[in-house]
Amino acid sequence: MRRLKVCTVQPDLLFLHAVQAIEIKRRRTNRKTGKTAVKTIYAITSLTPTQATPAQLAQLIRGHWQVEALHHVRDVTFAEDASRIRTGTAPRAMATLRNLAIALIRQAGWTNITAATDHYRSRTDHALQLLDLET
């Protein structure tokens, strides 16, 4: 659950183009321990209140974290940051292939990408079914 507070900022703030400040409280419950932690983060934006309401700011922030979550999955599950592919268009092609794999896995109903990659790695016939290919 998230709680969002938004306020306009004073013109003399050190962040030159800041117009609104945002406080976000995130509550997370550890599924293993049942322990709940509250984390507060802050953000600033140059968007005016007429350009972005608190609801719109919340939507923008959620959209940003969806992208971050994808990068996290790509790095943790596919070790993207450790990849030695660094020249030409190969890094972009590999990122596209990783995104395709994640999308296919999610489309197949998996919520744990690591478990799904382990499953398909040991059952290549199932992986081919994802692509609608048969052996």
CYANA upper distance limits for C-alpha pairs under 8 A (distance plus 0.5 A):
  1 MET  CA     26 ARG  CA      6.68
  1 MET  CA     27 ARG  CA      6.05
  1 MET  CA     28 ARG  CA      8.03
  2 ARG  CA     24 ILE  CA      7.25
  2 ARG  CA     25 LYS  CA      6.06
  2 ARG  CA     26 ARG  CA      5.27
  2 ARG  CA     27 ARG  CA      6.94
  3 ARG  CA     24 ILE  CA      6.21
  3 ARG  CA     25 LYS  CA      5.66
  3 ARG  CA     26 ARG  CA      7.31
  4 LEU  CA     22 ILE  CA      7.45
  4 LEU  CA     23 GLU  CA      6.26
  4 LEU  CA     24 ILE  CA      5.16
  4 LEU  CA     25 LYS  CA      7.07
  4 LEU  CA     54 PRO  CA      8.03
  4 LEU  CA     58 ALA  CA      7.66
  5 LYS  CA     22 ILE  CA      6.17
  5 LYS  CA     23 GLU  CA      5.57
  5 LYS  CA     24 ILE  CA      7.01
  5 LYS  CA     54 PRO  CA      8.03
  6 VAL  CA     20 GLN  CA      7.19
  6 VAL  CA     21 ALA  CA      6.25
  6 VAL  CA     22 ILE  CA      5.05
  6 VAL  CA     23 GLU  CA      6.95
  6 VAL  CA     54 PRO  CA      6.70
  7 CYS  CA     20 GLN  CA      6.05
  7 CYS  CA     21 ALA  CA      5.95
  7 CYS  CA     22 ILE  CA      7.14
  8 THR  CA     19 VAL  CA      6.23
  8 THR  CA     20 GLN  CA      4.78
  8 THR  CA     21 ALA  CA      6.63
  8 THR  CA     49 PRO  CA      8.27
  9 VAL  CA     13 LEU  CA      7.62
  9 VAL  CA     18 ALA  CA      7.47
  9 VAL  CA     19 VAL  CA      5.98
  9 VAL  CA     20 GLN  CA      5.89
  9 VAL  CA     21 ALA  CA      6.73
 10 GLN  CA     19 VAL  CA      8.28
 11 PRO  CA     19 VAL  CA      8.24
 12 ASP  CA     16 LEU  CA      8.35
 13 LEU  CA     18 ALA  CA      7.96
 17 HIS  CA     45 THR  CA      8.19
 17 HIS  CA     46 SER  CA      5.89
 18 ALA  CA     44 ILE  CA      6.48
 18 ALA  CA     45 THR  CA      5.84
 18 ALA  CA     46 SER  CA      5.17
 18 ALA  CA     47 LEU  CA      8.38
 19 VAL  CA     44 ILE  CA      7.83
 19 VAL  CA     45 THR  CA      6.47
 19 VAL  CA     46 SER  CA      5.39
 19 VAL  CA     47 LEU  CA      6.77
 19 VAL  CA     48 THR  CA      6.40
 20 GLN  CA     44 ILE  CA      6.23
 20 GLN  CA     45 THR  CA      5.93
 20 GLN  CA     46 SER  CA      7.12
 20 GLN  CA     47 LEU  CA      7.39
 20 GLN  CA     48 THR  CA      7.21
 20 GLN  CA     49 PRO  CA      7.94
 21 ALA  CA     42 TYR  CA      7.75
 21 ALA  CA     43 ALA  CA      6.36
 21 ALA  CA     44 ILE  CA      4.96
 21 ALA  CA     45 THR  CA      7.06
 22 ILE  CA     42 TYR  CA      6.01
 22 ILE  CA     43 ALA  CA      5.53
 22 ILE  CA     44 ILE  CA      6.47
 23 GLU  CA     40 THR  CA      7.43
 23 GLU  CA     41 ILE  CA      6.45
 23 GLU  CA     42 TYR  CA      5.15
 23 GLU  CA     43 ALA  CA      7.14
 24 ILE  CA     40 THR  CA      6.11
 24 ILE  CA     41 ILE  CA      5.79
 24 ILE  CA     42 TYR  CA      6.69
 25 LYS  CA     38 VAL  CA      7.09
 25 LYS  CA     39 LYS  CA      6.15
 25 LYS  CA     40 THR  CA      4.93
 25 LYS  CA     41 ILE  CA      7.02
 26 ARG  CA     38 VAL  CA      6.03
 26 ARG  CA     39 LYS  CA      5.66
 26 ARG  CA     40 THR  CA      6.78
 27 ARG  CA     36 THR  CA      7.26
 27 ARG  CA     37 ALA  CA      6.24
 27 ARG  CA     38 VAL  CA      4.97
 27 ARG  CA     39 LYS  CA      6.96
 28 ARG  CA     36 THR  CA      6.05
 28 ARG  CA     37 ALA  CA      5.91
 28 ARG  CA     38 VAL  CA      6.97
 29 THR  CA     34 GLY  CA      6.39
 29 THR  CA     35 LYS  CA      6.02
 29 THR  CA     36 THR  CA      4.71
 29 THR  CA     37 ALA  CA      6.90
 30 ASN  CA     34 GLY  CA      5.61
 30 ASN  CA     35 LYS  CA      5.91
 30 ASN  CA     36 THR  CA      6.87
 31 ARG  CA     35 LYS  CA      8.29
 47 LEU  CA     51 GLN  CA      6.22
 47 LEU  CA     52 ALA  CA      6.61
 48 THR  CA     52 ALA  CA      6.72
 49 PRO  CA     53 THR  CA      6.01
 49 PRO  CA     54 PRO  CA      8.41
 52 ALA  CA     56 GLN  CA      5.95
 52 ALA  CA     57 LEU  CA      6.50
 53 THR  CA     57 LEU  CA      6.67
 54 PRO  CA     58 ALA  CA      6.63
 55 ALA  CA     59 GLN  CA      6.78
 56 GLN  CA     60 LEU  CA      6.71
 57 LEU  CA     61 ILE  CA      6.67
 58 ALA  CA     62 ARG  CA      6.68
 59 GLN  CA     63 GLY  CA      6.63
 60 LEU  CA     64 HIS  CA      6.74
 61 ILE  CA     65 TRP  CA      6.84
 62 ARG  CA     66 GLN  CA      6.75
 63 GLY  CA     67 VAL  CA      7.10
 64 HIS  CA     68 GLU  CA      6.87
 65 TRP  CA     69 ALA  CA      6.40
 66 GLN  CA     70 LEU  CA      6.85
 67 VAL  CA     71 HIS  CA      6.92
 68 GLU  CA     72 HIS  CA      6.62
 69 ALA  CA     73 VAL  CA      6.73
 70 LEU  CA     74 ARG  CA      6.67
 71 HIS  CA     75 ASP  CA      6.58
 72 HIS  CA     76 VAL  CA      6.42
 73 VAL  CA     77 THR  CA      6.02
 73 VAL  CA     78 PHE  CA      7.87
 73 VAL  CA    113 ILE  CA      8.08
 74 ARG  CA     78 PHE  CA      5.66
 74 ARG  CA     79 ALA  CA      7.13
 74 ARG  CA     80 GLU  CA      6.34
 74 ARG  CA     98 ARG  CA      7.26
 74 ARG  CA     99 ASN  CA      8.27
 75 ASP  CA     79 ALA  CA      4.95
 75 ASP  CA     80 GLU  CA      4.94
 75 ASP  CA     81 ASP  CA      6.25
 76 VAL  CA     80 GLU  CA      8.00
 77 THR  CA    113 ILE  CA      7.78
 77 THR  CA    114 THR  CA      6.26
 78 PHE  CA     98 ARG  CA      8.03
 79 ALA  CA     83 SER  CA      7.11
 85 ILE  CA     90 ALA  CA      7.00
 85 ILE  CA     91 PRO  CA      6.27
 86 ARG  CA     90 ALA  CA      7.43
 86 ARG  CA     91 PRO  CA      6.24
 87 THR  CA     91 PRO  CA      7.42
 89 THR  CA     93 ALA  CA      6.73
 90 ALA  CA     94 MET  CA      6.58
 91 PRO  CA     95 ALA  CA      6.68
 92 ARG  CA     96 THR  CA      6.67
 93 ALA  CA     97 LEU  CA      6.76
 94 MET  CA     98 ARG  CA      6.63
 95 ALA  CA     99 ASN  CA      6.61
 96 THR  CA    100 LEU  CA      6.61
 97 LEU  CA    101 ALA  CA      6.69
 98 ARG  CA    102 ILE  CA      6.72
 99 ASN  CA    103 ALA  CA      6.56
100 LEU  CA    104 LEU  CA      6.60
101 ALA  CA    105 ILE  CA      6.62
102 ILE  CA    106 ARG  CA      6.63
102 ILE  CA    113 ILE  CA      7.45
103 ALA  CA    107 GLN  CA      6.47
104 LEU  CA    108 ALA  CA      6.65
104 LEU  CA    130 LEU  CA      7.18
105 ILE  CA    109 GLY  CA      7.25
105 ILE  CA    110 TRP  CA      6.31
105 ILE  CA    113 ILE  CA      7.41
105 ILE  CA    116 ALA  CA      7.22
105 ILE  CA    130 LEU  CA      8.44
106 ARG  CA    110 TRP  CA      5.57
106 ARG  CA    111 THR  CA      6.93
106 ARG  CA    113 ILE  CA      8.20
108 ALA  CA    130 LEU  CA      7.92
110 TRP  CA    116 ALA  CA      6.99
112 ASN  CA    116 ALA  CA      6.80
113 ILE  CA    117 THR  CA      6.65
114 THR  CA    118 ASP  CA      6.77
115 ALA  CA    119 HIS  CA      6.64
116 ALA  CA    120 TYR  CA      6.64
117 THR  CA    121 ARG  CA      6.34
118 ASP  CA    122 SER  CA      6.98
119 HIS  CA    123 ARG  CA      6.68
120 TYR  CA    124 THR  CA      6.20
120 TYR  CA    126 HIS  CA      6.70
120 TYR  CA    127 ALA  CA      5.76
121 ARG  CA    127 ALA  CA      8.22
123 ARG  CA    127 ALA  CA      7.17
124 THR  CA    128 LEU  CA      6.72
125 ASP  CA    129 GLN  CA      6.90
125 ASP  CA    134 GLU  CA      7.72
125 ASP  CA    135 THR  CA      7.28
126 HIS  CA    130 LEU  CA      7.11
127 ALA  CA    131 LEU  CA      7.41
128 LEU  CA    132 ASP  CA      6.72
128 LEU  CA    133 LEU  CA      5.43
128 LEU  CA    134 GLU  CA      6.50
128 LEU  CA    135 THR  CA      7.95
129 GLN  CA    133 LEU  CA      5.92
129 GLN  CA    134 GLU  CA      6.78
